Amino acid sequence: MGAVFSSSSSYLQYKNDYELVIRATKDLEYLLETGFGAPSGKTVGLHDKITFVESNHKLTQDTVKKLRYLVTIRNKLVHDRNFNKLPDRKQFAKSYDTVEKELKDKLKESSSGCVIS
C-alpha cells in the first residue's frame, strides 16, 4: 500500500485534487486495516471500517467526525459528477494530518498498556 505521510505539506505537493484525495484516503484505509484490524475486501467501504474501529477501539466522536468528513469528500469527488474539486485543499490536508496523528496516538496508547495475567 501507499506510504503514510506525516504532514499535510506532503499531500499538498499533489496539484491534482483527485490524486491528493485518493492518496490520502488510501493511506487512511491502510492505517485502519493494519493498525486497528478493520475488515478489508471489496464489499467493505471506508465508512464501514470507521464504524468498526469506532466501536472496537473507542475513538472520540471528534475523531470519527473528522474521519467521516475525509471519506465523504472522497466519495463525493469520486462518485458525484458535479463535484470536481476540493472546496479547501489546505483544510482537507490539515484534517487528514490531524486525524492521522490522533489514530497513531491511539495506537501508541493501546500498545503501551501493560497487561498482567
C-alpha positions in Angstrom: 0.0 0.0 0.0 1.0 3.7 -0.1 3.3 5.3 2.3 1.8 7.2 5.2 3.0 10.8 5.2 3.3 12.7 8.4 2.5 16.2 7.4 -0.2 17.9 5.3 2.5 19.7 3.3 3.5 16.2 1.9 0.0 15.9 0.5 -0.1 19.4 -0.8 2.7 18.5 -3.2 0.0 17.0 -5.4 -1.5 19.6 -7.6 -4.4 17.4 -8.7 -7.3 17.2 -6.2 -8.1 13.7 -7.2 -4.5 12.5 -6.5 -4.4 14.3 -3.2 -7.7 12.8 -2.0 -7.1 9.2 -3.3 -3.6 9.0 -1.9 -4.7 10.4 1.5 -7.7 8.1 1.8 -5.7 5.0 0.6 -3.2 5.7 3.4 -6.1 6.2 5.9 -7.6 2.9 4.8 -4.3 1.1 5.2 -3.9 2.5 8.7 -7.4 1.5 9.7 -6.8 -2.1 8.4 -3.3 -2.7 9.6 -3.3 -0.7 12.8 -6.8 -1.3 14.0 -7.8 -4.5 12.4 -10.6 -3.0 10.3 -12.1 -5.5 7.8 -10.9 -5.4 4.3 -12.4 -6.5 1.0 -14.3 -5.2 -2.0 -17.6 -5.1 -0.1 -16.3 -3.2 2.9 -16.3 0.6 2.5 -14.3 3.2 4.4 -17.4 4.2 6.4 -17.8 0.6 7.5 -14.1 0.5 8.5 -14.6 3.7 10.5 -17.6 2.2 12.3 -15.7 -1.0 13.1 -12.7 1.0 14.6 -15.1 3.4 16.4 -16.8 0.5 18.2 -13.8 -1.7 18.8 -11.2 1.0 19.8 -13.3 3.7 21.4 -12.4 6.6 19.1 -13.6 10.0 20.2 -16.6 11.5 18.4 -14.4 14.3 17.2 -12.0 11.8 15.5 -14.9 9.9 14.0 -16.4 13.1 12.6 -13.1 14.1 11.0 -12.7 10.6 9.5 -16.2 10.7 8.1 -15.6 14.2 6.6 -12.5 12.9 4.8 -14.3 9.9 3.4 -17.4 11.8 2.4 -15.2 14.3 0.5 -13.5 11.3 -1.2 -16.8 9.7 -2.1 -18.2 13.0 -3.5 -15.1 13.6 -5.6 -15.2 10.0 -7.0 -18.9 9.5 -7.4 -20.6 12.9 -7.8 -20.5 14.0 -11.4 -20.8 17.7 -10.3 -18.2 17.6 -7.6 -14.8 18.1 -9.3 -12.5 19.9 -6.9 -11.9 20.2 -3.2 -13.6 23.2 -1.6 -10.5 23.8 0.5 -7.3 21.8 -0.2 -5.4 23.0 2.8 -8.3 22.2 5.1 -8.6 18.7 3.6 -4.8 18.1 4.1 -4.9 19.5 7.6 -7.9 17.3 8.6 -6.1 14.3 7.3 -2.9 15.2 9.2 -4.8 15.8 12.4 -6.8 12.5 12.2 -3.7 10.5 11.2 -1.9 11.9 14.4 -4.9 11.0 16.5 -5.1 7.5 15.2 -1.3 6.9 15.6 -1.5 8.3 19.1 -4.4 5.9 19.9 -2.2 3.0 18.6 0.7 4.0 20.8 -1.7 4.3 23.7 -3.1 0.9 23.2 0.3 -0.8 22.6 1.9 0.7 25.6 -0.6 -0.7 28.1 0.8 -3.2 30.5 -1.3 -6.4 30.9 -0.8 -8.6 34.0 -2.3 -12.0 33.9 
